Amino acid sequence: MEQPKKVVLAYSGGLDTSVILRWLVDRYGCEVIAFCADLGQGEELAPVREKATRTGASKVYVEDLRQEFVRDFVFPMLRANAVYEGGYLLGTSIARPLIAKRQIEIAVAEGADAVAHGATGKGNDQVRFELTYYALRPEIRVIAPWRIWDLNSRSKLIEFAQRHGIPVPVTVEKPYSMDRNLFHVSYEGGILEDPWREPYDDMFLLTVSPERAPDRPEYVEIDYEEGNPVGVNGERLAPAELLARLNEIAGRHGVGRVDIVENRYVGMKSRGVYETPGGTLLHLAHRAVESITLDREVMHLRDSLVPRYAEMVYYGYWFSPERQMLQAMIDEAQKSVTGTARLKLYKGSAWVVGRKAPRSLYRPDIATFEADSVYRQADAEGFIRLNALRLKIAGQVRPKSD
């Protein structure tokens, strides 16, 4: 295979991708363009440009993608109520297709013949990145250094970095790995590889511990239009600002922590600890508005497909035809999901205490336990008899026990 001439690298400025940048230059003698996406990491990204240039990058892109991330990736996923294996709101999973999409766009604009990433050969991210690459640019060459180099330990990475003058933090390394964006923070590896061991409380970045949360509950109202959140406590906000506001509110009450053992796409189980404060509120509020605006059969059909949708996101099939088809169906159902949910937050918990909608399907005059003139209770007898018919026939032919 010919040596790549120009490579676009998904670059964070950390040890791994800094080493990869220099390694690509040394290994292939190619031009390397570094791309860093601002998805709300909460870090100062200004030094990234200088560090990448000093490490060997011919050009550096540092782009603020927060609005696109929330509007075009997080919100569609929330419209689907996607949760992987009952607990994971897919915060890392949903960031990868956007990074990879923009990486491909830069590769096309720059005339690059290859892209590279820093994901290891044991995780899900390598799949998520590369499925997106191939979906959007089938002929692109993909370089995954972790699958081909001999720098297979942290000590070797540090030695390589020091040999090439790449700055290495001198602070004591945290005994776990972390990934952060505007939607969530994930923690895994290190001490968390023991599924019996409780995480350190000072590990968490977005949420206080429930024990240290305020002693008084707080109420928050979230407004929706056609399935998308548009306002908090009556104030209309852009997508990224809305999510940031809810992160702050939920975080101070300790809402949004999850500790699970999940099934990776590559076949192994992995323990992950997540903080998704604002996303947790949005998931609850969206369900609440749907409860009074969605038809029963539409809701049940959609809910039957949610686990499959969540798998598509987790596995990396965001740009697959099946996800796009399912999204179109979901979005059609969301046209009626306009209203407001009121949540109560207290000591790590959040629950729905109110919901309203201009076109609510909830009818107090029908649902009431008081006297009404709309619903004929006597009609229920025939309904039950017809639905019980097959059960009665099955019971009649069932062998009698001795």
C-alpha positions in Angstrom: 0.0 0.0 0.0 1.3 3.5 -0.9 2.4 5.7 1.9 -0.3 8.3 2.9 0.6 11.8 1.8 -1.8 13.9 3.9 -3.6 12.7 7.0 -6.3 14.4 9.1 -6.0 13.3 12.7 -8.8 13.5 15.3 -6.6 15.4 17.9 -7.3 16.3 21.6 -4.0 17.5 22.7 -3.6 14.7 25.2 -0.7 12.3 25.5 -2.1 9.7 23.1 -3.0 11.8 20.2 0.1 14.0 20.6 2.2 10.9 20.3 0.1 9.7 17.4 0.7 13.0 15.5 4.4 12.7 15.8 4.4 9.0 15.1 2.5 9.5 11.8 5.0 12.1 10.7 7.9 9.8 11.6 6.4 6.6 10.2 5.0 7.8 6.9 6.9 11.1 6.3 3.4 12.6 5.6 1.7 15.9 6.2 -0.6 15.7 9.3 -3.5 18.1 9.8 -4.8 18.1 13.4 -8.5 18.6 14.1 -9.9 19.3 17.5 -13.6 19.5 18.1 -15.0 21.6 20.9 -18.0 19.7 22.1 -18.1 21.3 25.5 -15.2 19.6 27.2 -14.9 22.4 29.6 -11.2 22.7 28.9 -9.1 25.6 27.5 -8.6 24.7 23.9 -6.4 27.7 22.9 -3.1 25.9 23.7 -4.1 22.9 21.5 -3.2 24.8 18.3 0.3 25.7 19.5 1.0 22.2 20.9 -0.1 20.5 17.7 2.0 22.8 15.6 5.1 22.2 17.8 4.5 18.5 17.6 4.5 18.5 13.8 1.1 19.4 12.5 1.2 21.3 9.2 -2.2 22.8 9.9 -4.6 22.8 12.9 -8.4 23.1 13.0 -10.0 23.9 16.4 -13.8 24.3 15.9 -16.7 25.0 18.2 -19.3 22.4 17.3 -21.4 22.7 20.5 -24.6 23.9 18.9 -24.5 21.4 16.1 -23.7 18.6 18.6 -26.7 19.3 20.7 -29.1 20.3 17.9 -28.3 17.7 15.3 -27.1 14.7 17.4 -28.2 14.9 21.0 -31.7 16.2 20.4 -32.6 13.7 17.7 -31.4 10.9 20.1 -33.5 12.3 22.9 -36.5 12.5 20.7 -36.1 8.7 20.4 -35.8 8.3 24.2 -32.7 6.2 23.5 -31.1 4.4 26.5 -28.6 1.6 26.1 -29.2 -1.4 28.3 -31.5 0.4 30.6 -29.1 2.9 32.0 -26.6 4.6 29.6 -27.8 7.8 27.9 -25.1 7.4 25.2 -23.1 10.5 25.9 -19.8 9.3 24.4 -21.4 7.3 21.7 -23.3 10.3 20.2 -20.2 12.5 20.0 -18.2 10.2 17.8 -20.2 10.5 14.5 -20.0 14.3 14.6 -16.2 14.3 15.2 -15.8 11.8 12.4 -18.2 13.6 10.0 -16.3 16.9 10.4 -13.0 15.1 10.1 -14.1 13.7 6.7 -15.3 17.1 5.6 -11.8 18.6 6.4 -10.1 15.7 4.6 -12.1 16.4 1.5 -11.5 20.2 1.7 -7.7 19.6 2.2 -7.3 16.9 -0.3 -6.2 14.4 2.3 -5.9 10.7 1.4 -6.2 9.3 4.9 -7.7 10.0 8.4 -6.5 8.8 11.8 -7.9 8.4 15.3 -6.6 7.6 18.7 -9.0 4.9 19.8 -7.7 1.6 21.0 -8.3 -1.8 19.5 -10.4 -3.0 22.5 -13.1 -0.4 22.6 -16.2 0.9 20.9 -14.8 4.2 19.6 -12.7 2.7 16.9 -15.9 1.2 15.4 -17.9 4.4 15.7 -15.2 6.5 14.0 -14.5 4.1 11.2 -18.1 3.3 10.4 -18.7 7.0 9.9 -15.6 7.4 7.8 -16.6 4.7 5.4 -20.3 5.7 5.3 -19.4 9.3 4.3 -16.2 8.7 2.2 -16.0 5.0 1.2 -12.6 5.3 -0.5 -10.9 6.9 2.5 -7.8 5.3 4.1 -8.1 4.8 7.8 -5.0 4.7 10.1 -5.5 3.3 13.6 -2.1 3.5 15.3 -3.1 1.5 18.4 -3.8 -1.5 16.2 -0.4 -1.4 14.4 2.3 0.2 16.5 4.5 -1.2 19.3 3.8 1.6 21.8 1.6 -0.7 23.8 2.1 0.7 27.3 1.8 4.1 28.9 5.5 4.1 29.8 6.4 3.6 26.2 4.1 6.5 25.2 5.7 8.8 27.8 9.2 7.7 26.7 8.4 8.5 23.1 6.9 11.9 24.1 9.9 12.8 26.1 12.3 11.8 23.3 10.4 14.0 20.8 10.0 17.0 23.2 6.2 16.5 23.5 5.1 18.0 26.9 3.9 15.4 29.4 1.9 16.5 32.4 4.0 16.1 35.6 0.9 15.8 37.9 0.0 12.5 39.3 -2.3 10.7 36.8 -5.9 10.0 37.8 -6.4 6.3 38.3 -9.1 6.1 35.6 -9.8 7.5 32.1 -12.3 10.3 31.4 -14.2 11.6 28.4 -16.3 14.8 28.6 -18.6 16.7 26.4 -21.6 19.0 26.9 -24.0 16.1 27.4 -22.0 14.0 29.8 -18.8 12.8 31.5 -17.7 9.2 31.4 -15.2 7.4 33.6 -13.7 4.0 33.1 -10.6 1.9 33.5 -8.1 2.0 36.3 -9.7 1.6 39.7 -13.1 1.3 38.0 -12.2 -2.0 36.4 -13.2 -3.6 39.7 -17.0 -3.6 39.5 -17.3 -4.0 43.3 -15.3 -0.9 44.0 -17.3 2.3 44.6 -16.1 5.4 42.7 -14.3 8.2 44.5 -16.7 11.0 45.2 -14.2 13.6 44.2 -14.0 12.0 40.8 -17.2 13.6 39.6 -17.1 16.9 37.7 -20.7 17.9 37.0 -22.6 16.7 40.0 -22.3 17.0 43.8 -22.9 13.9 45.9 -26.6 13.6 46.9 -25.5 13.7 50.6 -24.1 17.3 50.0 -27.0 18.4 47.8 -29.3 21.2 49.1 -31.8 20.2 51.8 -34.6 21.9 49.9 -36.0 20.6 46.6 -36.0 22.7 43.4 -38.6 22.8 40.7 -37.7 23.2 37.0 -40.0 23.5 34.0 -38.9 22.5 30.5 -40.8 23.6 27.4 -41.0 21.4 24.3 -41.9 22.0 20.7 -42.4 19.0 18.3 -40.2 16.9 20.6 -37.4 19.3 21.1 -36.7 21.2 24.3 -36.8 25.0 23.7 -37.0 26.7 27.1 -36.2 26.4 30.8 -38.4 28.0 33.4 -40.0 30.1 30.7 -36.8 31.4 29.2 -36.2 30.4 25.6 -32.7 29.1 25.0 -30.5 27.9 22.1 -29.7 24.1 22.3 -26.2 24.3 23.8 -27.2 27.0 26.3 -30.3 25.0 27.3 -28.3 21.9 28.0 -25.7 23.8 29.9 -28.3 25.4 32.0 -29.9 22.1 32.9 -26.5 20.6 33.7 -26.0 23.3 36.2 -29.4 22.9 37.8 -29.4 19.1 38.0 -25.7 19.0 38.9 -26.2 21.0 42.1 -28.8 18.4 43.2 -26.6 15.4 42.4 -28.9 14.2 39.6 -27.6 12.1 36.7 -25.0 9.7 38.1 -25.1 6.1 36.7 -22.8 3.2 37.5 -23.3 0.2 35.1 -21.6 -2.8 33.6 -22.3 -2.7 29.9 -21.8 -4.9 26.8 -19.3 -3.5 24.4 -19.9 -4.1 20.7 -16.5 -5.8 20.4 -17.7 -8.6 22.7 -16.5 -7.8 26.3 -18.2 -6.4 29.3 -17.0 -3.0 30.6 -17.8 -1.0 33.7 -18.7 2.6 33.1 -19.6 5.4 35.4 -21.4 8.4 33.9 -22.7 11.8 34.8 -25.6 13.1 32.6 -27.3 15.7 34.7 -29.1 17.8 32.1 -29.7 14.8 29.8 -31.4 13.0 32.7 -33.9 15.9 33.1 -34.5 16.1 29.4 -35.2 12.3 29.2 -37.7 12.5 32.0 -39.4 15.7 30.8 -39.7 14.4 27.2 -41.4 11.3 28.4 -43.8 13.4 30.5 -44.9 15.6 27.6 -45.2 12.5 25.4 -47.5 10.9 27.9 -50.3 13.4 27.2 -49.6 14.0 23.5 -48.8 10.7 21.9 -51.3 8.2 20.8 -51.1 4.9 22.7 -50.3 2.7 19.8 -47.8 5.1 18.3 -46.0 5.3 21.6 -46.0 1.5 22.1 -44.7 0.9 18.6 -42.0 3.5 19.0 -41.0 2.1 22.4 -40.6 -1.4 21.0 -37.9 0.0 18.6 -36.0 2.1 21.2 -33.6 -0.7 22.2 -32.7 -1.2 18.6 -32.2 2.5 18.0 -30.0 2.7 21.1 -27.9 -0.1 19.8 -27.4 1.7 16.5 -26.1 4.7 18.4 -23.9 2.7 20.7 -22.5 0.5 18.0 -21.7 3.5 15.7 -24.4 3.2 13.0 -25.5 6.9 13.2 -25.2 7.3 9.4 -26.7 4.0 8.5 -29.9 3.8 6.4 -31.7 1.9 9.2 -31.0 4.6 11.8 -32.1 7.3 9.3 -35.3 5.4 8.4 -36.1 4.9 12.1 -35.4 8.6 12.9 -37.8 9.7 10.2 -40.5 7.6 11.8 -39.8 8.9 15.2 -39.7 12.5 14.1 -43.1 12.1 12.4 -44.5 11.0 15.7 -42.9 14.0 17.5 -44.9 16.6 15.6 -47.6 16.5 18.3 -45.1 16.5 21.3 -45.5 20.2 22.3 -46.0 21.1 25.9 -44.3 21.6 29.3 -43.1 19.3 32.0 -42.4 20.2 35.6 -39.8 18.3 37.5 -38.8 18.2 41.2 -35.2 17.7 42.1 -34.0 16.6 45.5 -30.9 14.7 46.8 -29.9 12.9 43.7 -33.4 12.2 42.4 -35.6 13.9 39.9 -39.2 13.1 39.1 -42.1 14.5 37.2 -44.7 16.4 39.2 -46.6 18.1 36.3 -47.2 18.1 32.6 -49.4 20.2 30.3 -49.9 20.6 26.5 -52.1 22.7 24.2 -53.3 19.6 22.4 -53.3 17.2 25.3 -55.0 13.8 24.7 -55.7 13.6 28.4 -59.4 14.2 29.1 -60.3 14.7 32.8 -64.0 14.5 31.9 -63.3 10.9 30.7 -60.7 9.7 33.1 -62.5 11.0 36.2 -63.6 8.5 38.9 -66.6 10.8 39.6 -69.9 10.6 37.7 -69.6 11.4 34.0 -71.8 11.4 30.9 -69.1 10.5 28.4 -67.9 7.0 29.2 -70.5 4.1 29.4 -69.0 1.7 32.0 -71.4 -1.0 30.9 -69.7 -1.1 27.5 -66.6 -2.6 29.3 -68.4 -5.9 29.8 -68.6 -6.7 26.1 -65.0 -5.5 25.6 -63.7 -7.9 28.2 -65.8 -10.8 26.9 -64.5 -10.5 23.4 -60.9 -10.2 24.6 -61.3 -13.1 26.9 -62.7 -15.4 24.2 -59.4 -17.0 23.1 -58.4 -17.4 26.7 -61.6 -19.2 27.5 -61.3 -21.6 24.5 -57.7 -22.4 25.5 -58.8 -23.1 29.0 -61.6 -25.4 27.8 -59.2 -27.6 25.8 -56.4 -27.7 28.3 -56.0 -31.1 29.9 -57.4 -31.4 33.4 -54.9 -32.0 36.1 -55.5 -35.1 38.4 
